[in-house]
Amino acid sequence: MLLMSFAYIFIFGLLIDRVCKQIKVPSLIGFLFLGIVLGPHVLKLLDGGILDLSADLRQVALIIILSRAGLSLDIKGLLKVGRPALLMCFVPATFEILGTALLAPSILGISRIDALLLGTVLGAVSPAVVVPKMIKLMDEGYGMDKQIPQIILAGSSADDIYVLVLFSSFLGLAQGGDFQATQLLNIPISIILGILVGGLVGAGLNAFFKRFDWPTVSQVIFLLGFSFVFVSLEKAFPQVPFSGILAVMSMGILINRLDGKRAQDLSRYYNALWIPGEILLFVLVGASVNLPYAFQAGWLPILLIALVLCFRAVGVLVSLSHTNLSLRERAFSVIAYLPKATVQAAIGGIPLAMGLPSGEIILTVSVVAILLTAPLGAFGIDLSYKKFLSKE
């Protein structure tokens, strides 16, 4: 029955992907609905074993996402675009996290620390939606005179790293119970250790690959193996502030800095891995949704998401202040920073899997955010870029 569950996921997932592309709807929306339909509250076609493994499988998908981002993130390009791109990496997400921390306790009835955790889940923009759109704009020459696609592309790539590090830190605080300000000191230590360990391993692996001339597929397996080690170390030694997810990113970034050609070759394999990974990730997230609970929550998650998106919009406008962008170009940037999908799918179910009391509502809000913002952002970009941006 477990193998049949995988068969249902991949066969129907590929069919759904084809249909979504035909009607120009983000495929991840179709995968989510497929998971809900196949899951325990509708057709009940998925074996309990695959649902038990859901958290671990989503973790693997997250590692693939982070590795792809690290191998393709151009630090030089990010610095070249300048201050607006750097601010877009963390200011909009920070505004949204703070907005969630302020509003979620009264709207959803959760604690402040759980609200911060929810904010980190909601805070990331979706590269799966944004990156292809910005590449299309660059190919067509829209916004290139002021480097608007590059600013959004660079910001959205690094935005996820910032949010995931905060999520890891706040998850530890939520598990520990009472909030203590001194625990926030673990965040910079966690970031520094993650960067150092990942960077050293990335540099070592790059030298190792160069010395012994391993085939690219073997190099990918090595990278995946060390990525699993990083994430496992973070869980095995919770008393040591160390970010496994940042180590995964740093490993890819160092390889990219040291050998851009190798990074491109590795990225192609990770892109191929992402095809089944994306289907599995979003279908399992959909299957994890407790439909009776979601209906019981009603319109409150929608209200919260709408309000915190306003905070996010202010964060984007703050990031773009003191630039030569027009009001229309700034409005386009706000629209382009709306979509949520990949990160929310990867981490939205982790609090529930770890037994946190707020896990059910965090997962529900995550799925609602994907269903609302992914198509809203995708369609918004397509409908507005020709009107709001100038063409070279």
URVEN-V707073 format. One record per backbone hydrogen bond with DSSP energy under -0.5 kcal/mol. NH is the residue of the N-H (numbers start at 1). CO is the residue of the C=O. E is the energy in kcal/mol with one decimal. If there is no record, write none. Layout:
nh:NH co:CO e:E
nh:NH co:CO e:E
This chain:
nh:5 co:1 e:-1.8
nh:6 co:2 e:-1.8
nh:7 co:3 e:-2.2
nh:8 co:4 e:-2.8
nh:9 co:5 e:-2.3
nh:10 co:6 e:-2.6
nh:11 co:7 e:-2.6
nh:12 co:8 e:-1.8
nh:13 co:9 e:-1.3
nh:14 co:10 e:-2.2
nh:15 co:11 e:-1.7
nh:16 co:12 e:-2.8
nh:17 co:13 e:-2.3
nh:18 co:14 e:-1.9
nh:19 co:15 e:-2.2
nh:20 co:16 e:-2.8
nh:21 co:17 e:-2.0
nh:22 co:18 e:-1.8
nh:23 co:19 e:-1.9
nh:24 co:20 e:-0.5
nh:25 co:20 e:-2.6
nh:29 co:26 e:-1.5
nh:30 co:26 e:-0.9
nh:31 co:27 e:-2.2
nh:32 co:28 e:-2.1
nh:33 co:29 e:-2.1
nh:34 co:30 e:-2.3
nh:35 co:31 e:-2.3
nh:36 co:32 e:-2.2
nh:37 co:33 e:-2.4
nh:38 co:34 e:-2.9
nh:39 co:35 e:-1.6
nh:40 co:287 e:-0.5
nh:42 co:39 e:-1.3
nh:43 co:37 e:-2.6
nh:44 co:39 e:-2.4
nh:45 co:38 e:-1.8
nh:46 co:38 e:-1.3
nh:50 co:47 e:-0.6
nh:51 co:47 e:-1.3
nh:52 co:48 e:-2.1
nh:53 co:49 e:-1.6
nh:54 co:51 e:-0.7
nh:57 co:53 e:-2.6
nh:58 co:54 e:-2.5
nh:59 co:55 e:-1.7
nh:60 co:56 e:-1.9
nh:61 co:57 e:-1.9
nh:62 co:58 e:-2.3
nh:63 co:59 e:-2.1
nh:64 co:60 e:-2.0
nh:65 co:61 e:-2.2
nh:66 co:62 e:-2.7
nh:67 co:63 e:-2.5
nh:68 co:64 e:-2.4
nh:69 co:65 e:-2.4
nh:70 co:66 e:-2.7
nh:71 co:67 e:-2.5
nh:72 co:68 e:-1.3
nh:73 co:69 e:-1.4
nh:74 co:72 e:-0.6
nh:75 co:73 e:-0.9
nh:78 co:74 e:-2.3
nh:79 co:75 e:-2.3
nh:80 co:76 e:-2.2
nh:81 co:77 e:-2.0
nh:82 co:78 e:-1.1
nh:85 co:82 e:-0.5
nh:86 co:82 e:-1.8
nh:87 co:83 e:-2.7
nh:88 co:84 e:-2.2
nh:89 co:85 e:-0.8
nh:89 co:86 e:-0.7
nh:90 co:87 e:-1.4
nh:91 co:87 e:-3.0
nh:94 co:90 e:-2.3
nh:95 co:91 e:-2.5
nh:96 co:92 e:-2.1
nh:97 co:93 e:-2.6
nh:98 co:94 e:-2.6
nh:99 co:95 e:-2.5
nh:100 co:96 e:-2.4
nh:101 co:97 e:-2.4
nh:102 co:98 e:-1.9
nh:103 co:99 e:-2.3
nh:104 co:100 e:-2.6
nh:106 co:103 e:-0.5
nh:107 co:103 e:-2.2
nh:108 co:104 e:-3.1
nh:109 co:104 e:-0.8
nh:109 co:105 e:-0.8
nh:110 co:104 e:-0.6
nh:115 co:111 e:-2.0
nh:116 co:112 e:-2.2
nh:117 co:113 e:-2.1
nh:118 co:114 e:-2.6
nh:119 co:115 e:-2.3
nh:120 co:116 e:-1.8
nh:121 co:117 e:-1.5
nh:122 co:118 e:-2.4
nh:123 co:119 e:-1.8
nh:126 co:339 e:-2.0
nh:127 co:125 e:-0.8
nh:129 co:126 e:-0.8
nh:130 co:126 e:-2.8
nh:131 co:127 e:-1.7
nh:132 co:127 e:-0.6
nh:133 co:129 e:-0.9
nh:134 co:130 e:-2.5
nh:135 co:131 e:-2.3
nh:136 co:132 e:-1.9
nh:137 co:133 e:-2.0
nh:138 co:134 e:-2.3
nh:139 co:135 e:-2.3
nh:140 co:136 e:-2.0
nh:141 co:137 e:-1.1
nh:142 co:137 e:-2.0
nh:143 co:390 e:-3.2
nh:144 co:141 e:-0.6
nh:146 co:143 e:-0.7
nh:147 co:144 e:-0.6
nh:148 co:143 e:-2.3
nh:151 co:147 e:-2.2
nh:152 co:148 e:-2.3
nh:153 co:149 e:-2.8
nh:154 co:150 e:-2.8
nh:155 co:151 e:-2.4
nh:156 co:152 e:-2.6
nh:157 co:153 e:-1.5
nh:158 co:154 e:-1.7
nh:159 co:155 e:-2.3
nh:160 co:156 e:-0.8
nh:162 co:158 e:-1.7
nh:163 co:159 e:-2.1
nh:164 co:160 e:-2.7
nh:165 co:161 e:-2.2
nh:166 co:162 e:-1.9
nh:167 co:163 e:-2.7
nh:168 co:164 e:-2.3
nh:169 co:165 e:-1.9
nh:170 co:166 e:-3.1
nh:171 co:167 e:-2.4
nh:172 co:168 e:-1.5
nh:173 co:169 e:-1.7
nh:174 co:170 e:-2.7
nh:175 co:171 e:-2.1
nh:176 co:172 e:-1.5
nh:177 co:173 e:-0.7
nh:177 co:174 e:-0.5
nh:178 co:176 e:-0.8
nh:183 co:180 e:-1.5
nh:184 co:181 e:-1.6
nh:185 co:182 e:-1.5
nh:186 co:183 e:-1.6
nh:187 co:184 e:-1.4
nh:188 co:184 e:-0.6
nh:189 co:185 e:-1.2
nh:190 co:186 e:-2.9
nh:191 co:187 e:-2.3
nh:192 co:188 e:-2.7
nh:193 co:189 e:-2.7
nh:194 co:190 e:-2.2
nh:195 co:191 e:-2.4
nh:196 co:192 e:-2.6
nh:197 co:193 e:-2.8
nh:198 co:194 e:-2.3
nh:199 co:195 e:-2.6
nh:200 co:196 e:-2.6
nh:201 co:197 e:-2.4
nh:202 co:198 e:-2.6
nh:203 co:199 e:-2.6
nh:204 co:200 e:-2.5
nh:205 co:201 e:-3.0
nh:206 co:202 e:-2.3
nh:207 co:203 e:-2.0
nh:208 co:204 e:-2.3
nh:209 co:205 e:-3.0
nh:210 co:206 e:-2.1
nh:211 co:207 e:-2.3
nh:212 co:208 e:-2.1
nh:213 co:209 e:-1.5
nh:214 co:209 e:-0.7
nh:218 co:215 e:-0.5
nh:219 co:215 e:-1.9
nh:220 co:216 e:-2.3
nh:221 co:217 e:-1.7
nh:222 co:218 e:-2.3
nh:223 co:219 e:-2.5
nh:224 co:220 e:-2.7
nh:225 co:221 e:-2.6
nh:226 co:222 e:-2.5
nh:227 co:223 e:-2.3
nh:228 co:224 e:-2.4
nh:229 co:225 e:-1.8
nh:230 co:226 e:-2.4
nh:231 co:227 e:-2.2
nh:232 co:228 e:-2.3
nh:233 co:229 e:-2.7
nh:234 co:230 e:-1.9
nh:235 co:231 e:-1.4
nh:236 co:232 e:-2.7
nh:237 co:233 e:-2.1
nh:238 co:235 e:-0.6
nh:240 co:237 e:-1.9
nh:241 co:239 e:-0.6
nh:242 co:240 e:-1.1
nh:243 co:190 e:-1.5
nh:244 co:242 e:-0.9
nh:247 co:243 e:-1.7
nh:248 co:244 e:-2.0
nh:249 co:245 e:-1.8
nh:250 co:246 e:-3.0
nh:251 co:247 e:-2.2
nh:252 co:248 e:-1.5
nh:253 co:249 e:-2.4
nh:254 co:250 e:-2.6
nh:255 co:251 e:-1.7
nh:256 co:252 e:-2.2
nh:257 co:253 e:-2.4
nh:258 co:254 e:-2.5
nh:259 co:255 e:-2.7
nh:263 co:259 e:-2.1
nh:264 co:260 e:-2.1
nh:265 co:261 e:-2.1
nh:266 co:262 e:-2.6
nh:267 co:263 e:-2.4
nh:268 co:264 e:-1.6
nh:269 co:265 e:-1.1
nh:270 co:266 e:-2.2
nh:271 co:267 e:-2.7
nh:272 co:268 e:-1.6
nh:273 co:269 e:-2.3
nh:274 co:270 e:-1.8
nh:275 co:271 e:-0.6
nh:275 co:272 e:-0.9
nh:276 co:272 e:-0.7
nh:277 co:273 e:-1.8
nh:278 co:274 e:-3.1
nh:279 co:275 e:-1.3
nh:280 co:276 e:-2.6
nh:281 co:277 e:-2.7
nh:282 co:278 e:-2.2
nh:283 co:279 e:-2.2
nh:284 co:280 e:-2.2
nh:285 co:281 e:-1.9
nh:286 co:282 e:-2.3
nh:287 co:283 e:-2.3
nh:288 co:284 e:-1.3
nh:289 co:285 e:-0.7
nh:289 co:286 e:-0.9
nh:291 co:289 e:-1.1
nh:294 co:290 e:-2.6
nh:295 co:291 e:-2.7
nh:296 co:292 e:-1.9
nh:297 co:293 e:-2.1
nh:298 co:294 e:-1.0
nh:300 co:297 e:-1.3
nh:303 co:299 e:-2.3
nh:304 co:300 e:-2.5
nh:305 co:301 e:-2.5
nh:306 co:302 e:-2.4
nh:307 co:303 e:-2.1
nh:308 co:304 e:-2.7
nh:309 co:305 e:-1.8
nh:310 co:306 e:-0.8
nh:310 co:307 e:-0.6
nh:311 co:307 e:-1.2
nh:312 co:308 e:-2.2
nh:313 co:309 e:-2.4
nh:314 co:310 e:-2.0
nh:315 co:311 e:-2.0
nh:316 co:312 e:-2.2
nh:317 co:313 e:-2.3
nh:318 co:314 e:-2.5
nh:319 co:315 e:-2.1
nh:320 co:316 e:-1.6
nh:321 co:318 e:-1.2
nh:323 co:320 e:-0.8
nh:330 co:326 e:-2.2
nh:331 co:327 e:-2.3
nh:332 co:328 e:-2.3
nh:333 co:329 e:-1.8
nh:334 co:330 e:-1.9
nh:335 co:331 e:-2.1
nh:336 co:332 e:-2.7
nh:337 co:333 e:-1.0
nh:338 co:335 e:-1.7
nh:345 co:341 e:-2.5
nh:346 co:342 e:-2.1
nh:347 co:343 e:-2.6
nh:348 co:344 e:-2.1
nh:350 co:347 e:-1.2
nh:351 co:347 e:-0.6
nh:353 co:349 e:-2.4
nh:354 co:350 e:-1.9
nh:355 co:352 e:-1.5
nh:356 co:351 e:-2.5
nh:359 co:356 e:-2.1
nh:362 co:358 e:-2.3
nh:363 co:359 e:-2.3
nh:364 co:360 e:-2.1
nh:365 co:361 e:-2.6
nh:366 co:362 e:-2.1
nh:367 co:363 e:-2.3
nh:368 co:364 e:-2.4
nh:369 co:365 e:-2.5
nh:370 co:366 e:-2.0
nh:371 co:367 e:-2.6
nh:372 co:368 e:-2.1
nh:373 co:369 e:-2.8
nh:374 co:370 e:-1.9
nh:376 co:372 e:-1.1
nh:377 co:373 e:-3.1
nh:378 co:374 e:-2.3
nh:379 co:375 e:-2.8
nh:380 co:376 e:-2.0
nh:381 co:377 e:-2.5
nh:382 co:378 e:-2.0
nh:383 co:379 e:-2.4
nh:384 co:380 e:-1.5
nh:385 co:381 e:-2.0
nh:387 co:384 e:-0.6
nh:388 co:384 e:-2.8
nh:389 co:385 e:-1.9
nh:392 co:141 e:-2.4
